[in-house]
Amino acid sequence: MVKYNTKVLGFGDNVVDLYEHSHMMYPGGNCVNLCAYSKMFGVERAAYMGYFGSDDIAEFVISVLNELGIETVKCKQLVGENGWSKCTLRDGDRIFGDYNEGGVRGKTPYILDRFDLEYMKEFDFVHTGNYCYTESQLKVMKEAGIKISFDFSDDSSKEYYEKYAPYITYAFCSFDGDDEAAKEHLKFIHSLGPELVSLTRGSKGCIMYDGEQFYTQPATLIDNVVDTMGAGDSFLTSFMDCYIDQLKRGTDRQEAIRTSLKEASKFAAHVCTLNGAFGYGKPYED
């Protein structure tokens, strides 16, 4: 059932998370997670655009996307290995191990043509991130009038922010410092161009900055944490899905931010009760 009048497109990564302690594999990747969470959250339209490999794990991810009803008409399947990442759990926290740098996706640059850009403009925003190998296309996307949400990582350098943040509309990152350091980091990123900047800090919750004021959202604490895989992605997704919907309803921007942060905190807590990023596990053999 459609609950949010939002159309979302994830552009970039898909991987299979290989849980070595349980020999279960789960579909994942920042952009695939966004699409799956958006379907769970109840958006009008969710689509994924990216490259798949030609192996069994690629077919596994494709089958899950089809089962979820996620649009894949702009995907391509290339000969080679699909992306995978090995991980394990320790007291519910995911610990990453070896990975294959996106497989064939990491070796094949994206080049968006006019038809790709026209497709992207059908959506309220396009989400990508710094593990998606899409940085070379951010400028052309912005010039086409596409609103971009982007997930920066813990290891994004000052130079990386300065190079790519000017193309971003909604910037997301995580941060381990204290409140004052976090606010300075938010102001730095916002000064580069994004309209909204969000910084998540795990159990400390989230701080967001819109250039005028800071918004804080405590984490929704739960007792039955199963797996924190996808916690940040689910927060980002549900915030964006709700925020766009609120703006379309005519809600004041500041109120839309507050409402969406509350919804995002609750949804992210729920996702921590699932195995994998969003379930759909399958046994695998070495």
C-alpha positions as CSV (number, residue, x, y, z in Angstrom):
1,M,0.0,0.0,0.0
2,V,1.3,3.4,-0.9
3,K,1.8,5.6,2.2
4,Y,4.3,8.1,0.9
5,N,4.0,10.1,-2.4
6,T,7.6,9.7,-3.2
7,K,9.5,8.3,-6.2
8,V,13.0,7.0,-5.5
9,L,15.9,5.7,-7.6
10,G,19.0,4.0,-6.3
11,F,21.9,4.4,-8.7
12,G,25.1,2.4,-8.1
13,D,25.9,-0.5,-5.8
14,N,24.5,-3.9,-5.3
15,V,26.3,-6.6,-3.3
16,V,25.8,-9.9,-1.5
17,D,26.7,-9.8,2.1
18,L,28.3,-13.2,3.0
19,Y,27.8,-13.9,6.7
20,E,30.8,-16.2,7.5
21,H,29.6,-17.2,11.0
22,S,26.2,-18.6,9.7
23,H,27.0,-19.3,6.0
24,M,24.0,-17.2,5.0
25,M,24.0,-14.6,2.3
26,Y,21.8,-11.6,2.1
27,P,21.2,-9.0,-0.7
28,G,22.6,-5.6,0.1
29,G,24.5,-2.5,-1.0
30,N,23.6,1.1,-0.2
31,C,21.4,1.6,-3.3
32,V,19.7,-1.8,-3.2
33,N,19.0,-1.3,0.5
34,L,17.4,2.1,-0.3
35,C,15.1,0.5,-2.8
36,A,14.1,-2.4,-0.5
37,Y,13.5,-0.1,2.5
38,S,11.5,2.3,0.3
39,K,9.2,-0.6,-0.6
40,M,8.9,-1.6,3.0
41,F,8.2,2.0,3.9
42,G,5.4,2.3,1.3
43,V,6.6,4.7,-1.4
44,E,4.8,5.2,-4.7
45,R,7.8,4.0,-6.8
46,A,11.2,2.5,-6.2
47,A,13.7,1.7,-8.9
48,Y,17.3,0.4,-9.0
49,M,19.8,1.3,-11.7
50,G,23.2,-0.4,-11.8
51,Y,25.4,-3.2,-13.1
52,F,25.1,-6.8,-12.2
53,G,27.6,-9.6,-12.7
54,S,26.8,-12.8,-14.5
55,D,27.3,-15.3,-11.6
56,D,24.9,-17.0,-9.2
57,I,25.0,-14.3,-6.6
58,A,24.0,-11.7,-9.2
59,E,21.0,-13.8,-10.1
60,F,20.2,-14.0,-6.4
61,V,20.1,-10.2,-6.0
62,I,18.1,-9.8,-9.2
63,S,15.5,-12.4,-8.0
64,V,15.0,-10.6,-4.7
65,L,14.6,-7.2,-6.4
66,N,12.0,-8.8,-8.7
67,E,10.2,-10.4,-5.7
68,L,10.1,-7.0,-4.0
69,G,8.6,-5.3,-7.1
70,I,11.6,-3.0,-7.5
71,E,12.0,-1.5,-11.0
72,T,15.2,-2.6,-12.8
73,V,14.5,-1.6,-16.4
74,K,17.7,0.5,-16.6
75,C,20.1,-2.2,-15.1
76,K,22.7,-4.0,-17.2
77,Q,24.2,-7.4,-16.7
78,L,27.9,-7.7,-17.5
79,V,30.1,-10.8,-17.8
80,G,32.0,-11.2,-14.6
81,E,31.8,-11.4,-10.8
82,N,29.1,-9.6,-8.9
83,G,30.0,-7.6,-5.9
84,W,30.2,-9.3,-2.5
85,S,31.4,-8.5,1.0
86,K,32.3,-10.9,3.8
87,C,31.2,-10.0,7.3
88,T,30.3,-11.5,10.7
89,L,28.3,-10.4,13.7
90,R,29.5,-9.7,17.2
91,D,26.8,-8.9,19.7
92,G,24.6,-7.7,16.9
93,D,27.2,-5.4,15.4
94,R,28.3,-6.2,11.9
95,I,32.1,-6.5,11.3
96,F,33.3,-6.3,7.7
97,G,36.0,-8.5,6.3
98,D,37.2,-9.1,2.7
99,Y,35.4,-7.7,-0.3
100,N,35.9,-7.7,-4.1
101,E,35.5,-4.0,-4.7
102,G,32.2,-4.3,-6.5
103,G,33.3,-7.1,-8.8
104,V,32.7,-6.2,-12.5
105,R,30.8,-3.1,-11.4
106,G,34.0,-1.7,-9.9
107,K,35.8,-2.2,-13.2
108,T,33.2,-0.7,-15.5
109,P,32.6,3.1,-15.4
110,Y,29.1,4.4,-15.7
111,I,28.5,6.8,-18.6
112,L,25.0,8.3,-18.5
113,D,23.4,9.2,-21.8
114,R,20.4,11.5,-22.5
115,F,17.9,8.7,-22.1
116,D,19.3,7.7,-18.7
117,L,19.1,11.3,-17.5
118,E,15.5,11.7,-18.7
119,Y,14.7,8.5,-16.8
120,M,16.3,9.8,-13.6
121,K,14.3,13.0,-13.8
122,E,11.1,10.9,-13.3
123,F,12.1,10.5,-9.7
124,D,12.0,12.9,-6.7
125,F,15.6,12.2,-6.0
126,V,18.4,9.8,-7.0
127,H,20.5,8.2,-4.3
128,T,24.1,7.1,-4.7
129,G,27.2,7.0,-2.6
130,N,31.0,6.8,-2.4
131,Y,31.1,3.0,-2.8
132,C,29.0,3.2,-5.9
133,Y,31.7,4.2,-8.5
134,T,29.3,6.9,-9.7
135,E,31.3,10.0,-8.8
136,S,32.2,10.8,-12.4
137,Q,28.5,11.2,-13.2
138,L,27.5,13.6,-10.4
139,K,28.3,16.8,-12.4
140,V,26.2,15.8,-15.4
141,M,23.3,14.7,-13.1
142,K,23.3,18.0,-11.3
143,E,23.5,19.9,-14.6
144,A,20.4,17.9,-15.7
145,G,18.5,19.2,-12.7
146,I,18.5,15.9,-10.8
147,K,18.3,16.1,-7.0
148,I,21.0,13.8,-5.6
149,S,21.2,12.3,-2.1
150,F,24.7,10.9,-1.4
151,D,26.1,8.7,1.3
152,F,29.6,9.7,2.3
153,S,31.6,7.2,4.3
154,D,33.7,7.3,7.5
155,D,36.9,7.5,5.4
156,S,35.7,10.3,3.0
157,S,38.5,12.9,3.1
158,K,38.2,16.7,3.2
159,E,39.3,16.7,-0.4
160,Y,36.7,14.2,-1.4
161,Y,34.0,16.3,0.2
162,E,35.3,19.4,-1.6
163,K,35.3,17.7,-4.9
164,Y,31.9,16.1,-4.8
165,A,29.6,17.8,-2.2
166,P,28.9,20.7,-4.6
167,Y,26.9,18.4,-6.7
168,I,24.8,17.0,-3.9
169,T,21.4,18.1,-2.7
170,Y,21.1,15.9,0.4
171,A,24.3,14.8,2.1
172,F,24.5,11.9,4.6
173,C,27.5,10.8,6.7
174,S,28.4,9.2,10.0
175,F,30.7,10.7,12.6
176,D,32.3,9.6,15.9
177,G,33.2,13.0,17.5
178,D,31.5,15.1,20.2
179,D,28.6,17.5,19.5
180,E,30.7,20.6,18.7
181,A,33.0,18.7,16.3
182,A,29.9,17.2,14.7
183,K,28.3,20.6,14.2
184,E,31.5,22.0,12.7
185,H,31.6,19.0,10.3
186,L,28.0,19.6,9.3
187,K,28.7,23.3,8.7
188,F,31.7,22.5,6.6
189,I,29.7,20.1,4.3
190,H,26.8,22.5,4.0
191,S,29.1,25.3,3.0
192,L,30.0,23.3,-0.1
193,G,26.5,23.3,-1.5
194,P,24.1,20.7,-0.1
195,E,20.7,21.9,1.1
196,L,20.5,19.4,3.9
197,V,23.3,17.6,5.7
198,S,22.7,14.7,8.1
199,L,25.2,13.1,10.5
200,T,24.4,9.8,12.2
201,R,26.3,8.6,15.4
202,G,24.9,5.2,16.1
203,S,23.3,5.0,19.6
204,K,23.9,8.8,20.0
205,G,21.3,9.5,17.3
206,C,21.4,12.0,14.5
207,I,22.2,15.7,14.0
208,M,21.0,17.5,10.8
209,Y,21.7,21.0,9.5
210,D,19.9,23.0,6.9
211,G,22.0,26.2,7.0
212,E,19.8,27.9,9.5
213,Q,19.5,25.5,12.5
214,F,20.6,22.2,13.9
215,Y,18.1,19.4,14.4
216,T,18.8,16.6,16.8
217,Q,17.1,13.2,16.9
218,P,17.8,10.6,19.6
219,A,18.2,7.0,18.6
220,T,15.2,4.8,19.2
221,L,16.7,2.2,21.6
222,I,15.5,-1.4,21.5
223,D,16.4,-4.5,23.5
224,N,16.2,-7.1,20.8
225,V,18.9,-6.0,18.4
226,V,19.6,-8.8,15.9
227,D,21.8,-7.2,13.3
228,T,22.8,-3.6,12.7
229,M,23.5,-4.1,9.0
230,G,21.6,-1.4,7.1
231,A,20.8,0.7,10.1
232,G,22.3,3.9,8.5
233,D,20.8,3.1,5.1
234,S,17.3,2.6,6.6
235,F,17.6,5.9,8.5
236,L,18.6,7.8,5.4
237,T,15.9,6.1,3.3
238,S,13.0,6.6,5.6
239,F,14.0,10.2,6.3
240,M,14.2,11.0,2.6
241,D,10.9,9.2,1.7
242,C,9.0,10.9,4.5
243,Y,10.6,14.4,3.9
244,I,9.8,14.5,0.2
245,D,6.2,13.4,1.0
246,Q,5.8,16.0,3.7
247,L,7.0,18.8,1.3
248,K,4.5,17.6,-1.3
249,R,1.8,17.9,1.3
250,G,2.7,21.5,1.9
251,T,4.3,21.0,5.3
252,D,6.7,23.7,6.5
253,R,10.3,22.6,5.8
254,Q,11.4,22.7,9.4
255,E,8.4,20.7,10.5
256,A,8.9,18.3,7.7
257,I,12.5,17.7,8.9
258,R,11.4,17.1,12.5
259,T,8.6,14.7,11.5
260,S,10.9,12.8,9.1
261,L,13.7,12.5,11.6
262,K,11.3,10.9,14.1
263,E,10.0,8.4,11.5
264,A,13.5,7.6,10.4
265,S,14.6,6.8,14.0
266,K,11.7,4.4,14.5
267,F,12.2,2.7,11.2
268,A,16.0,2.3,11.7
269,A,15.3,0.6,15.0
270,H,12.9,-1.8,13.4
271,V,15.5,-2.7,10.8
272,C,17.9,-3.7,13.5
273,T,15.6,-6.6,14.4
274,L,16.1,-8.2,11.0
275,N,18.8,-10.6,9.8
276,G,20.9,-9.0,7.1
277,A,20.1,-5.6,5.8
278,F,16.5,-6.4,5.1
279,G,16.2,-10.2,5.3
280,Y,15.8,-12.6,2.3
281,G,18.7,-14.7,3.4
282,K,19.9,-17.9,1.6
283,P,22.4,-20.5,2.6
284,Y,25.7,-20.6,0.7
285,E,28.7,-22.9,0.5
286,D,32.4,-21.8,0.4
